[in-house]
Amino acid sequence: KNKSQQKNGKKKQQESTDDNNGYQFPPPGIGKWVFATQPQDSDYCAEGQWSADLYLSGDEAEEFKAKFVELIDARVDELNDQGKKVRPNYEKTFLEDGTESSSFDPELGDVMFKFRQNVTIVPRDKKKNPFTAQFQVVDKNGDDWDPEKLIGNGSTIVCAYTTNVWGRAGEIYCKLR
């Protein structure tokens, strides 16, 4: 069961960076384009995609970003050592201030992290059936979020996530889902 949480509320430090289910948690940050109560249209999945852009600044942004740079670089090194020609693509995981992108808003933070999950997950193992991604949205008190309410741009959020380092067309990146 793929389960992620997004919390809207006061900024507070996480006691742990992961939970017993293997989900990790970033520091609280500013959310933009949070599609957690209804999916966003997507070219990658007919049913749409759950998504959120999380903005962080300063040391928190640099420390969080370093985790993904390390994961991506390790996979690039591994594949290049096998004779494959691949290169890192950090911009599919995060965008930094100064990046030429219409989706980046430097007023919200120094780095924007992209969390994405298709509504329908199709396993690579053809013996397994596609299934719908399951997750929970809660407020700052841990109470279920009213699914009729949207989460507005500028809300403080935390997105529980897992990582998937993979590549396409010679580029390696880390998907946060």
C-alpha positions as CSV (number, residue, x, y, z in Angstrom):
1,K,0.0,0.0,0.0
2,N,1.6,3.3,-1.0
3,K,0.7,5.8,1.7
4,S,2.0,9.3,2.0
5,Q,0.9,12.1,4.3
6,Q,0.8,15.9,3.9
7,K,0.3,18.1,6.9
8,N,-0.9,21.7,6.7
9,G,-0.1,23.6,9.9
10,K,2.5,25.3,12.0
11,K,6.2,24.9,11.2
12,K,7.8,22.5,13.6
13,Q,10.8,20.2,13.6
14,Q,10.3,16.5,12.9
15,E,11.4,14.2,15.6
16,S,12.5,11.6,13.1
17,T,13.3,11.7,9.4
18,D,11.5,8.4,8.8
19,D,8.8,6.2,10.3
20,N,8.3,2.5,10.8
21,N,6.9,2.1,7.3
22,G,9.9,3.4,5.6
23,Y,8.5,6.8,4.8
24,Q,10.8,9.8,5.1
25,F,9.9,13.3,6.1
26,P,11.4,16.6,4.9
27,P,11.5,19.6,7.2
28,P,8.2,21.6,7.1
29,G,8.1,24.0,4.1
30,I,5.9,26.1,2.0
31,G,3.6,24.3,-0.4
32,K,2.5,25.3,-3.9
33,W,0.3,23.5,-6.4
34,V,-0.7,20.9,-3.8
35,F,-3.0,18.3,-5.4
36,A,-3.8,16.1,-2.5
37,T,-7.6,16.2,-2.4
38,Q,-8.1,15.9,-6.1
39,P,-5.6,14.7,-8.7
40,Q,-3.9,17.0,-11.2
41,D,-4.1,16.3,-14.9
42,S,-1.1,14.4,-16.1
43,D,0.4,13.3,-19.4
44,Y,1.8,10.2,-17.6
45,C,-1.4,8.7,-16.1
46,A,-4.9,8.9,-17.5
47,E,-6.4,9.2,-14.0
48,G,-4.1,12.0,-13.1
49,Q,-1.3,12.5,-10.5
50,W,-1.1,13.5,-6.8
51,S,1.5,16.2,-6.5
52,A,3.0,19.0,-4.4
53,D,5.8,21.4,-4.7
54,L,7.6,21.9,-1.4
55,Y,9.8,25.0,-1.0
56,L,12.7,25.1,1.6
57,S,15.4,27.7,2.3
58,G,18.8,28.0,3.8
59,D,20.5,25.0,5.5
60,E,17.3,22.9,5.5
61,A,17.1,23.2,1.8
62,E,20.8,22.4,1.3
63,E,20.7,19.4,3.6
64,F,17.6,18.0,2.1
65,K,18.9,18.5,-1.4
66,A,22.2,16.8,-0.6
67,K,20.3,13.5,0.1
68,F,19.0,13.3,-3.5
69,V,22.3,14.5,-5.1
70,E,24.0,11.7,-3.3
71,L,21.4,9.1,-4.4
72,I,21.5,10.3,-8.0
73,D,25.3,10.5,-8.2
74,A,25.7,7.0,-6.7
75,R,23.4,5.5,-9.4
76,V,25.2,7.5,-12.2
77,D,28.6,6.3,-11.0
78,E,27.3,2.7,-10.8
79,L,25.9,2.7,-14.3
80,N,28.9,4.5,-15.8
81,D,31.2,1.9,-14.2
82,Q,29.1,-0.7,-16.0
83,G,29.9,1.1,-19.3
84,K,26.6,2.8,-19.7
85,K,26.6,6.5,-20.5
86,V,24.3,8.3,-18.2
87,R,24.2,11.7,-16.6
88,P,22.4,13.2,-13.6
89,N,19.2,15.2,-14.0
90,Y,18.6,17.0,-10.7
91,E,15.9,19.3,-12.1
92,K,13.4,16.4,-12.2
93,T,13.7,16.2,-8.4
94,F,14.3,19.8,-7.4
95,L,14.7,23.3,-8.8
96,E,17.0,25.9,-7.3
97,D,16.8,29.7,-7.2
98,G,18.2,30.9,-10.5
99,T,16.8,28.0,-12.5
100,E,15.1,29.0,-15.8
101,S,11.7,27.6,-15.1
102,S,8.2,29.1,-15.1
103,S,7.2,26.8,-12.2
104,F,9.8,28.0,-9.8
105,D,8.8,30.9,-7.4
106,P,11.9,32.3,-5.7
107,E,9.7,34.3,-3.2
108,L,8.7,31.0,-1.6
109,G,12.2,29.5,-1.0
110,D,15.6,28.7,-2.3
111,V,14.8,25.2,-3.5
112,M,11.6,23.6,-4.8
113,F,11.2,19.8,-4.3
114,K,8.8,18.0,-6.6
115,F,6.6,15.2,-5.1
116,R,4.6,13.2,-7.6
117,Q,2.6,10.0,-7.6
118,N,0.4,8.7,-10.4
119,V,-3.1,7.8,-9.2
120,T,-2.9,4.4,-10.8
121,I,0.4,2.5,-10.2
122,V,1.3,-0.1,-12.9
123,P,3.8,-2.6,-11.5
124,R,6.7,-3.6,-13.7
125,D,6.0,-7.2,-12.9
126,K,3.3,-8.0,-15.5
127,K,1.9,-10.7,-13.1
128,K,0.8,-8.0,-10.7
129,N,-2.3,-5.9,-11.3
130,P,-2.4,-2.1,-11.5
131,F,-3.6,-0.5,-8.3
132,T,-4.7,2.9,-7.0
133,A,-2.2,4.8,-4.8
134,Q,-3.5,5.2,-1.3
135,F,-2.5,8.0,1.0
136,Q,-3.9,10.1,3.9
137,V,-4.0,13.9,4.2
138,V,-4.1,15.3,7.8
139,D,-4.1,18.7,9.4
140,K,-1.6,20.0,11.9
141,N,-3.4,18.1,14.7
142,G,-3.3,14.8,12.9
143,D,-7.0,14.8,12.1
144,D,-8.2,13.8,8.7
145,W,-8.4,16.6,6.2
146,D,-11.8,17.5,4.7
147,P,-11.4,16.2,1.1
148,E,-13.7,19.0,-0.1
149,K,-11.1,21.6,1.0
150,L,-8.2,22.4,-1.2
151,I,-4.7,23.1,0.3
152,G,-3.8,26.6,-0.7
153,N,-0.5,27.9,-2.1
154,G,1.6,29.2,0.8
155,S,0.4,26.6,3.3
156,T,3.1,25.0,5.5
157,I,3.2,21.3,4.6
158,V,5.2,18.2,5.2
159,C,5.1,15.4,2.7
160,A,5.8,11.8,3.8
161,Y,7.7,10.2,0.8
162,T,9.7,7.3,-0.5
163,T,12.4,7.6,-3.2
164,N,12.8,5.9,-6.5
165,V,16.1,6.5,-8.3
166,W,15.6,5.7,-12.0
167,G,16.4,6.9,-15.4
168,R,15.2,7.5,-18.9
169,A,16.9,8.6,-22.1
170,G,20.4,8.5,-20.4
171,E,19.3,10.7,-17.5
172,I,19.2,9.6,-13.9
173,Y,16.9,11.3,-11.3
174,C,15.2,10.6,-8.1
175,K,11.4,10.5,-8.0
176,L,9.9,11.6,-4.7
177,R,6.5,9.9,-4.2
